Amino acid sequence: MSRHPIAQEYQWSILKEYEYWTLLLYEKPTPFLGRAVVWLARDGDMQRYSELTIAELTELKQVILEYETVLANLWKPDHMNYMWLGNFFHEHAGHGHMHLFPRYKEPREFDGVDFIDTRYGAFHFPYENPQFSRKQMEKVCDVIKEQFKNI
């Protein structure tokens, strides 16, 4: 299988690579501490969830369960949301990926910044982004990668 390349500007955010998927920290700060993207490794455009193979679906479940375990050990999300959209054709031509949104009833603090999910229990958008630098995002990435070693 030829792997779909991860764009250079997202290389820093790779959390873990699997056979069929790449797990990345979402590249922008959001109130959802640990928000991530699971990117389908195989090449292709306009990939529908319904077209995933059994092997891809099986591994996707593994990716999600492992990531939920990592987040539970770090920040204990109260809930998770999952979205498969593929709408930004100008960015990725509908390439298959899923967004993982940890949701929090109460604020979570990391590196001196409070992450406040003001829309807990509702659709996540719109929201205000916390003031969080790229260097701080890289710290989140490092903490998550370290936690993966413990599962």
N, C-alpha and C positions, 0 to 999 in steps of 0.2 A: 504494500500500500504506500502510495506517495503521500507524505504529510503536507497538509496545507501550512504554509509558513506563517509564523506569528510576526507581525510587522515589527520592525526595529524599535519603534517608540513604545512598544508594550513588553519588550523582552525583560525589563526590570521587574515586571509584575507577575511573572510565571511562578506559581506556587508549587506545582507538581505536574509532571507529564505522565500520561498513561498510554496504553496501546492505541486507544481510539479517541482520546480526549486530552486537552490541555486545560488545566485549572489556573486561572489568573485572578489576581486581585483586581477589582474594578479600578480603573486608573484615576478616577476623580474622587475627591472627598465627598461623602454623602453622610446623612445621619445614621446610616445603616452600617455600623462598624463591622468590617469583614465582608462587605458586599463583594461578590465574585462573579466571574463569567466562566462557564465551562464551554470550551471551544472545540468543535468537532475536528478531529485531526485529518480526516480524509479530504481531499480536494473536492471542489464542486461549488456551484452557486445555486441559489433558490432551493435550499435543502429544507424539506418539511420534516417535522417531528414524526409524522406518520410514515416516513420513508426510512427511518432508522432501522438498522438490522437488529436482530435479536442480540447479537454479540455487543453491539453499540449500546443498546438499551440496558443490558445486564451490567456493563461496565459503568454506564452513567449512574445507575443506582449505587454502585460501589463508591464512585466519586462523591456523590451527594452524602451518603452515609458517613464516609470518612471525614468530609468537610464539616458536617454537622457535629461530629465527635470533637474535632479540633476546636470549633467555635464554642461548644459546650464547656470544654476544658478552659478556655480563655475568658469568655464573656457571657456565657449562659443565655443565649437568645431565648426569648419567651415563645417565639413562633418563627416560621420560615415561609417565605413566598418564593415561587419559582415562575419564571416567565420565559417563553420561547417566542420571540417576535420576528426578528429578521427583516425589519422594515427599512433600515438605513442602507438602501441599495447603493447609494453613492459612496458609502464607506466600505461595505463588505459584500455587496452583490447578493445579499440574502443568505450568506454562509451560515450553516447551522451552529447555533450556540444557545445556551440557556443562562439567564441571569439568576443568581441566588441572592435573595434578600433576607438577611437576618433581621428580625423585628424585635424591638425592645419596649416593654411597658415603662421602664424607668431609664433615666439617662445612664450611659456608660462613659467612663473616663479612660482616655489613653493619651499618654505623653502630654498631660496638662490641658487637654481639650475635652469638653463634654460633647458627647454624641447624643442628641435628643431626637427621638422618633415621635414628633408631634402628631403624626397621623396613625399611630398604633391602632389596630382594629379597623382600619379603613384602607382604601387604595393608597399606595405610597406617594403618589404624586398629586399636587406639587409639594416641594419641600425646599427648605433653605439649606445650603451647603455650609458645613462648619468651616472655619478658617483653619486650614490644615495644609502644611507645605508638602512638596514632593518628598523631601527628606523624611518627614514624619510618615508619609504613606509607605516609604521604603522600610521604615521601622515596623509598621504593621505587617508588611510582607515578611520581614525577617522573623518576627515573633510567630507568625503562622507557620512558616517553613520549619522552624525549630519544633513547634508542637507536633507537626507531622511525624517527627522522629519518634515520638512517644506512643504512636498508635500502631 
